[in-house]
Structure formats: C-alpha cells, structure tokens
Amino acid sequence: MLNFRVDGPAHAPALILGPSLGTSLRVWDAPAAALSRHFRIVRYDLPGHGDSPVVPGATSMEALAALVIKVADAAGADAFHYGGISLGGAIGAWLALRHPDRVLSLTMVCSAAKFGTEESWHERSALVRGEGTRALADLAWGRWFTGNADKAAGQAMIDDLLAADDEGYAECCEALAGYDVRAELPAITAPTLVVAGRDDPAAPPAVARELADGIPGAALQELPGAAHLAPVERPDAVVAAMRAHLPRLDGMAVRRAVLGDEHVDRAVANTTGFTADFQDLITRYAWGEIWTRPGLDRKTRSCVTLTALVAGGHLDELAMHVRAAIRNGLTPDEIKEVLLQTAIYCGVPAANAAFAVAQRTLGSLE
C-alpha cells in the first residue's frame, strides 16, 4: 500500500492528487489547503518516494495505476475527481482510460501523453541506480522552477528528490519509458482540464496542447511564470483553474455535510407547500452560495454562525449549529471559547442561555 493522506470534510466529494516523479505528496501542500475546504483530498506518495515503500515490479503505468486504485479503495473513494502533476497526471490519464466509471473528472498538470523517448528514461533509470538521485539534484531546480518559486517550498521538493529511494525512482522511470497514450486520448470521457507551465522544459505548452486537442472537450490553461512544478510555483493560479473546472458543490450537498443527513431528511420530510419556497431559498443561497465560498473554511464559518445565533437569541438554531460545529471540526473546548467571547460582546445573559443549550447538545453527542 502506498502512503497516503486524507484532508477535508468526510462527506465531501473525493479529489485524488498525484505527485510528480521525484517529489512527495508535499508537492500539493498549498493547493490542497485551499481545495480541502470543499473536497476530501486524498494525496499519495509514489513507490519509494516520501513515506511509501518501494514496490517491487511497479515498472509500468498499469502497476502504478493499480496502486492508486488501492489507495482510493482504502480511502473509501468509489468514484473520485483526479488531478496529477507530470507522472501523477499520466497515472490519471491511465485511470480515466482503464477505470472510466471511477474517474469523475481529470486534471493533468504539466503532463503529457508521452514523455521523451524510451531510451532517455532507461538511461535515467540506469543513472539513478548507479549514482543515486543526487546525480539529478543540480539540474532539478532549473527544470522544476523559474525565478518565481518560493525558495523554501522549492527546496522542500529538492529534499524530496534526494530522499527518494533510488530503486523506487528508477522503477518509476521504467514506467514512464513504456507510457504512450497518444492514440488513446479520444477514448477519455472524463471532463478534462490540462494545465501547462509556459516555461516548462519537461512538458512544454506544445505537449499540453497535444493532450487538450486529443481529449474530447478538454480545456487548456497555460500559466505564465511557471515551469514543471506549477502547483508549487503558482499555487493560486492552479487552484483557480481547478476550481473553475471541478463541479461546484450544490447547496443540498453542503447542507447535508454540515447539518447531517438525519436533520436534513427530517426538514425535507416536513416541507409543505407553504414552506417549500423557503426551504429552496436557504438551500440555494445559504448553503449553495455562502457556505461554499472559498474565503473562510467551515470551522471559521461555524464560529461566526454560533456567535450570530447567540446574539440573536436563536437557541433552537444554536443547538443545531453546535452539532454542525462538531461536524465541521470544532472541539467542545473551541465551542466554549466562542461562547465565552459572546459573553463579552453579546451579553452575559445571552451567553448563559447559550452555554446551557451547548452543554445539553454536547452531552447528547457523547
């Protein structure tokens, strides 16, 4: 099993993010922090990279894709959106071709339908087996970054390269040697976004255009000031492109994720002709427009909501949102701190009533 990490709301749609050769799941750190507000992010390390062990025989795209399917299964992601950088993107293309029922959408970042020549990858494999990944370190910065990269973030990627197991890296090179899906691109049916770094020497814009032209309906986004590791160098631009590509969470999905299925099912069952328009209003605007905005994460929105409900004296709603706050990741101690703050700014009597509601609600959850 490959090492993987899961972030984001448990009930949100799954988005698997694959790394580039020579890096670890840290290559997605900045974009994952933003995307995990609305998606359950599953990031993995390639064999012999990061905290993943070497997997003997993982020398083909088929073998690497099978390992990612095992990660998806372990994370409970029967169907998932997928985004990958370079080799990670190639794995995504392979998954979209071989497992179309599981890949909901595809984002290929600084990737290709074929990388270089078979001979060049076998040569690199032999070099790393003989001299280690340190033989590649001096050239990596110039291939991965332009002058725009954050030095600390860039150095972390070089550290990942140096820490990669030589055999694990070499086997990934062999998988790339045999990778060529140019003739199969028209068979990819998942909605696809191709992101290219304008200054990427490994997968230049012309290679990205080949992908976009070959995959039916694919969109192409070219990023200036980015080389091969665009999610490290231009994380905000990559996130913006992916947000525009990925489906927006509908209000009902967010409402269920925050309030829970039991509460929402009860509200829906109690809807009448008189209240139907109001239920539609709050689902579309409160949950579909406000709770899905990227500016605040759900924990922060829960803090704001609790405070507003205390100030307004809406104690029935407060109980519901105490439960929601727990679902959004707040701890009882953090809820207590919010209520203490309201004692100063909303009044002691209001906070006293709120503490009583919160205590009963939290007690019922134990």
FENRANOR-V620179 format. One record per residue. PHI is phi in whole degrees, -180 to 180 (NA if undefined). OMEGA is omega in whole degrees, -180 to 180 (* if undefined). Layout:
BEGIN
PHI;OMEGA
PHI;OMEGA
END
This chain:
BEGIN
NA;176
-72;172
-69;176
-146;-178
-134;180
-119;177
-134;175
105;-177
-60;-176
-63;-176
-98;-180
-79;176
-61;-178
-81;174
-131;179
-90;-179
-119;-178
-105;-176
-88;175
-86;175
-55;177
89;180
-116;176
-121;178
-61;178
-65;-179
-62;180
-102;-173
-52;-175
-67;178
-62;-178
-64;179
-60;180
-80;-175
-72;-178
-72;175
-69;-175
-125;-180
-132;172
-87;-173
-86;176
-117;179
-113;-178
-131;173
-99;175
-65;178
-56;179
76;179
-115;179
54;-180
-105;177
-87;176
-75;169
-66;178
-113;-178
-54;178
91;179
-82;-173
-113;178
-140;177
-65;178
-60;-179
-68;180
-65;180
-64;178
-63;178
-66;179
-70;175
-61;177
-64;176
-63;179
-59;179
-63;-179
-65;180
-87;179
74;-178
-101;179
-65;174
-128;-172
-153;166
-83;-176
-137;172
-135;-178
-148;179
-102;173
54;177
-58;177
-60;176
-69;177
-62;176
-61;178
-63;177
-62;179
-63;178
-63;-179
-63;179
-80;-174
-95;-179
-133;-175
-62;-180
-73;-177
-104;-176
-94;-177
-78;176
-156;-175
-134;172
-124;179
-110;-175
-107;178
50;-175
-125;-174
-159;173
-84;174
-157;-180
-107;173
57;-179
-119;177
-57;-177
-61;-178
-65;180
-74;176
-67;177
-65;180
-68;177
-59;180
-66;179
-61;-178
-69;177
-65;-178
-88;-173
-120;-180
86;-179
-68;177
-61;179
-68;-178
-103;-169
-62;-176
-65;-179
-91;-172
-64;-176
-58;-178
-67;178
-85;-174
-87;-171
-137;165
-94;179
-80;-176
-90;-172
-70;171
-64;-172
-63;-179
-67;180
-65;178
-65;180
-64;177
-61;178
-71;176
-63;177
-62;177
-62;179
-61;-179
-66;-178
-86;-178
-64;177
-67;-176
-60;-179
-69;178
-62;178
-65;-178
-63;179
-66;176
-65;175
-61;180
-67;176
-64;178
-69;179
-61;-177
-95;-176
-90;176
-161;-179
-115;-177
-57;-178
-75;-176
-98;-175
-53;-180
-62;-179
-87;178
-75;-176
-105;-180
-67;173
-55;-169
-125;171
-117;175
-111;179
-115;-178
-121;170
-88;-176
-60;-178
-108;-178
-83;179
-80;-177
-86;178
-138;-175
-65;-177
-53;179
-62;178
-70;177
-64;179
-64;176
-60;176
-63;-175
-64;179
-72;-176
-85;-178
-93;-177
-55;175
75;-176
-68;176
-102;-179
-124;176
-122;179
-102;-175
-107;174
-70;177
68;179
-139;174
-105;-169
-79;180
-105;-177
-58;179
-64;175
-87;-174
-82;-179
-130;-175
-61;-178
-64;180
-68;178
-65;179
-62;-180
-60;179
-65;-179
-71;178
-62;179
-68;-178
-85;-176
-72;180
-65;178
-76;178
-64;177
-78;-174
-58;-178
-66;179
-64;180
-69;179
-58;179
-68;-179
-64;-177
-87;-173
-94;-179
96;-178
-62;-176
-61;-180
-64;-177
-66;178
-60;179
-66;179
-64;179
-66;-180
-64;-178
-90;-180
-69;178
-119;176
-60;-180
-74;-175
-101;-174
-60;-179
-65;178
-68;178
-61;177
-65;180
-60;-176
-71;179
-67;-177
-76;-172
-97;180
-66;-174
-91;-178
-87;-177
-112;-175
-84;-176
-69;180
-98;-180
-67;-175
-80;-171
-68;179
-131;175
-80;-174
-68;177
-61;-180
-66;178
-63;176
-65;178
-61;179
-64;-178
-66;178
-58;-179
-62;-179
-64;-180
-69;175
-64;-179
-62;-179
-88;-179
71;-177
-91;-169
-72;177
-64;177
-65;-180
-62;180
-59;180
-62;-176
-84;168
-66;176
-63;179
-64;180
-61;176
-63;178
-64;-179
-84;173
106;175
-74;175
-93;175
-55;178
-64;178
-69;175
-63;177
-59;-180
-64;177
-62;-178
-68;175
-62;178
-63;180
-68;179
-61;180
-79;-170
-100;178
-114;179
110;-179
-63;179
-59;179
-64;180
-68;179
-61;178
-65;-180
-67;178
-61;-179
-64;178
-64;-177
-64;-179
-64;179
-64;-177
-67;179
-65;177
-63;-180
-71;-179
-89;-176
-76;*
END
